[in-house]
Amino acid sequence: MWRRRAWRFYFGFPPIDFYFHGMKPFPSKKEYLNMLEEYKKDLEEELREVEREIEETKKRDSSKEV
């Protein structure tokens, strides 16, 4: 029967990706709070951009109807 995954030989060692892409430690509370604040700033900026786009679309739409 055919195997679905490629055959790998590990010789008792985990794959090389394990060392470079393994689990990362959790950030400290201060780092986590900074990450959240940066994310909030990014979201607020994106919200402002969406509001500008809505206003521009409304202006274009109202000018076409006249």
DAPE-V44215 format. One record per residue. NEAR is the number of other C-alpha atoms within 10 Angstrom. Layout:
BEGIN
NEAR  NEAR
END
This chain:
BEGIN
3  4  6  6  6  5  7  7  8  9  7  6  8  10  12  10  8  10  9  9  8  9  8  7  6  8  10  9  9  9  11  12  12  12  12  12  12  12  12  12  11  12  12  12  12  12  12  12  12  12  12  12  12  12  12  12  12  12  11  11  11  10  9  8  6  5
END
